[in-house]
Amino acid sequence: MASELPTPADDERHDVVDWMRAEWSQRRDSADLEFGTTMALLRTHQWIVRAMDQELRSLRLSRNAYLILTSLQLSKQRTRTLGKLSKYLMVHPTTVSMAVDQLVKAGLVERKAHATDRRTVLATLTPAGLEVVEDANDRLAAVRFGLAPVDTDTLEALIEQLQQVRRAVGDVETGD
């Protein structure tokens, strides 16, 4: 069952990001566009995170745990190296290792050595892990990851625009 989230204000005349950008511009003579963009991204991120965390909490999953499970689910043979997980999720290897340890304890992931490279550790999704991540995906899809009020065309355009920004700042990681 989807949890209720506060609804965003419909009155755009008092948008907090516009206010912050205007105040920034009065105090500084540079980077107001970048500041406004950053604030807009961070505030949007907070709305999405709030919606995700609300749904994941009922499954006793952290966001990192969910992202690891999802990455494994989408991977060939439901297996990834811990190093790849760290790169894909943009978190420190120690964070991935600790999250994988918790998932192993919960029976959702298996940790094992690579067959040909002893330095490499693999994480593999278990059947129980697949069941949990499918449940989490269903719950998050039901609330549309906190983006339910946003129309499809806007979301498609946002993905495209953010892809351009990600490339420009150096986010060139591939999905293979």
C-alpha positions in Angstrom: 0.0 0.0 0.0 1.4 3.4 -1.0 2.1 5.9 1.8 0.8 9.4 1.6 3.4 12.1 0.9 2.8 15.9 1.2 1.8 17.4 -2.1 3.9 20.1 -3.6 2.4 23.6 -3.6 0.6 24.6 -6.8 1.5 28.3 -6.4 4.6 28.8 -8.5 4.8 32.5 -7.7 6.7 31.8 -4.5 9.0 29.0 -5.6 11.7 28.6 -3.1 14.4 27.9 -5.7 13.5 31.2 -7.6 13.7 33.0 -4.3 17.1 31.4 -3.4 18.5 32.2 -6.8 17.3 35.8 -6.7 18.8 36.3 -3.2 22.1 34.6 -4.4 22.2 37.0 -7.4 21.8 40.0 -5.1 24.8 38.9 -3.0 27.1 37.4 -5.7 27.9 38.3 -9.3 28.6 34.8 -10.5 27.2 31.3 -10.9 23.6 32.2 -10.1 22.4 29.8 -12.9 24.5 27.0 -11.5 23.4 27.7 -8.0 19.7 27.7 -9.0 20.2 24.5 -11.0 21.9 22.8 -8.0 19.2 23.9 -5.6 16.5 22.6 -7.9 18.2 19.2 -8.3 18.8 18.9 -4.6 15.2 19.8 -3.7 13.9 17.4 -6.3 16.2 14.7 -5.0 14.8 15.2 -1.5 11.2 14.6 -2.7 12.2 11.5 -4.5 14.3 10.1 -1.6 11.5 10.8 0.8 9.0 8.8 -1.4 11.5 6.0 -1.9 12.5 5.7 1.8 8.9 5.7 2.9 8.2 2.6 0.7 11.5 0.9 1.4 11.2 1.3 5.2 8.4 -1.2 5.3 10.7 -3.8 3.7 13.5 -2.9 6.1 15.7 -1.9 3.1 18.0 1.1 3.0 18.2 3.0 -0.3 21.7 1.6 -0.9 20.5 -1.9 -0.2 17.7 -1.4 -2.7 20.0 0.0 -5.3 22.4 -2.9 -4.9 19.5 -5.5 -5.2 18.2 -3.7 -8.3 21.6 -3.5 -9.9 22.0 -7.3 -9.3 18.5 -8.0 -10.6 19.3 -6.1 -13.9 22.7 -7.7 -14.3 23.6 -10.9 -16.3 23.3 -13.9 -14.0 22.2 -11.5 -11.3 25.9 -11.1 -10.3 28.2 -8.1 -10.1 31.6 -7.4 -8.7 31.6 -5.2 -5.6 33.8 -2.8 -7.5 31.2 -2.4 -10.3 28.5 -1.9 -7.8 30.5 0.9 -6.2 31.1 2.5 -9.6 27.4 2.2 -10.7 26.0 3.5 -7.4 28.7 6.2 -7.0 29.4 5.2 -3.4 32.6 4.3 -1.6 33.6 0.6 -1.9 33.4 0.3 1.9 29.8 1.4 1.8 29.0 -1.3 -0.8 30.9 -3.9 1.2 29.0 -3.1 4.4 25.6 -3.0 2.6 26.4 -6.4 0.9 27.3 -7.8 4.3 23.9 -6.8 5.6 22.2 -8.3 2.6 24.2 -11.5 3.0 23.0 -11.7 6.7 19.4 -11.2 5.5 19.8 -14.0 2.9 19.2 -11.7 0.0 22.7 -11.8 -1.5 25.5 -14.3 -1.7 29.1 -13.1 -1.5 31.8 -15.2 -3.2 35.3 -15.0 -4.7 35.7 -14.6 -8.4 36.7 -17.8 -10.1 39.8 -16.5 -11.8 40.7 -13.3 -9.8 41.1 -13.9 -6.1 41.2 -10.1 -5.5 37.7 -9.7 -6.9 34.5 -10.3 -4.8 31.2 -11.1 -6.4 27.7 -10.4 -5.1 24.9 -12.6 -6.4 21.2 -12.1 -5.9 19.5 -15.0 -4.1 15.9 -16.2 -4.9 14.9 -14.5 -1.6 16.6 -11.3 -2.7 14.8 -11.4 -6.0 11.5 -11.7 -4.2 12.3 -8.7 -2.0 13.5 -6.5 -4.8 10.4 -7.4 -6.9 8.2 -6.3 -4.0 10.2 -3.1 -3.6 10.0 -2.4 -7.3 6.2 -2.9 -7.2 5.8 -0.6 -4.3 8.0 2.1 -5.8 6.3 1.8 -9.2 2.9 2.2 -7.4 4.0 5.6 -6.2 5.9 6.3 -9.4 9.1 6.8 -7.4 7.6 10.0 -6.0 7.1 11.5 -9.4 3.4 10.7 -9.9 2.4 14.3 -10.4 4.9 14.8 -13.3 3.7 14.1 -16.8 5.4 11.6 -19.1 6.7 14.2 -21.6 8.3 16.2 -18.8 10.0 13.1 -17.4 11.3 12.0 -20.8 12.7 15.5 -21.4 14.2 15.6 -17.9 16.0 12.2 -18.6 17.4 13.6 -21.8 18.5 16.9 -20.3 20.1 15.3 -17.3 21.9 12.8 -19.6 23.5 15.8 -21.3 24.5 17.3 -18.0 25.8 14.0 -16.7 28.0 13.6 -19.8 29.2 17.2 -19.5 30.3 16.7 -15.9 32.0 13.4 -16.7 29.4 10.8 -15.8 30.3 8.4 -18.7 29.7 5.1 -16.9 28.1 2.5 -19.2 25.4 0.0 -18.2 27.2 -3.2 -19.3 
